[in-house]
Amino acid sequence: MLANAMKKGQKGRMKATGWPFEIVDNKKGIIRMARVFGDFDEIGSIYIDDIDTLTVDGIAEKIEFSESQEKQLAKKNNMGKLLGW
């Protein structure tokens, strides 16, 4: 599934923690608003490359990025490396 095809209400899992989340906006781009069900339930911004899987019709699917999203994520990750993240 393409990342820009994510819709409000879709559920998935985060990469690093495995925590479930639910998308709460219909925006496009590399940052999405999500409700994450972790140690505490929180709503906030997440990067699309932090998403492990998205559940579509009961099946967990990996998300795919567009060419422009790949470029934006590469810039974000390179900047993070420069800052020591």
N, C-alpha and C positions, 0 to 999 in steps of 0.2 A: 504494500500500500504506500502511495506517495504521502509524504509528510503533510503537504498542503491539503490532502483529502480528509484529514482528521476533522471530526465534527464534535460539537458540544455534546457531552454525555458519554462519549466513548471512553472505555476503560483500558488500562494497560499496566505494565510493570516498569519500574525504574531499573537502570543497569546496575549501579554500584550497590544499592541497598536491597533491591528486589521488592521494594514497597509498591503496593498497588496505587494507582492514581486514576483520576477522572478529569477529562478535559472540560474546562468551564468557559471557553470562548470559541469563536469561529474564525479567529484570525489566521493569517498565513505568515510565513517567515520562519526564522530560526528560534524564536522565543514564543512560548505558549503559556497561557494561564491554566493552572491545574490545581485540583484539590488532591493533596498527597495524604494517604492514610498510613502514617509512620508511627513513631512513638507518640506523636500528637497529630491530630487532623489539622492540616494547614492548607491555605490557598495562597499560591504565589506563582511567580514566573519560573519556568523550567526551559532549558535548552533542549531542542529536539534530538540532539545527539546523546542526551542522557536517558532517552527512552530505549528500553530493551525490546519490548514487544507491545503491540496494540491488539486488543481483542476485537475481531470482526466476525460476526455471526457465530460466536462461541469458539472461534479458532484464533490462537495467538499467531500474529504475523509480525515479521520484522518490517520496519519502515524504510522507505527509500527516499533519498534526497535529490532535489533537482540540481542542475549544474550550478545555478547561482547560490543555492543553499550550501553546496559543497565548498564553494569559494569563501562564503561568509564564515562557515564553520572553521575552515583552515586558518583564516585570519584570526578568529577568536582563539583558537588553540595555540597558534604561534605567539600571540600576544600574552597568553597565559604562561607559556614557557619562558618568555622574556621576563615576566614578572615573578617567576619562580613558583608558579602554581603547579 
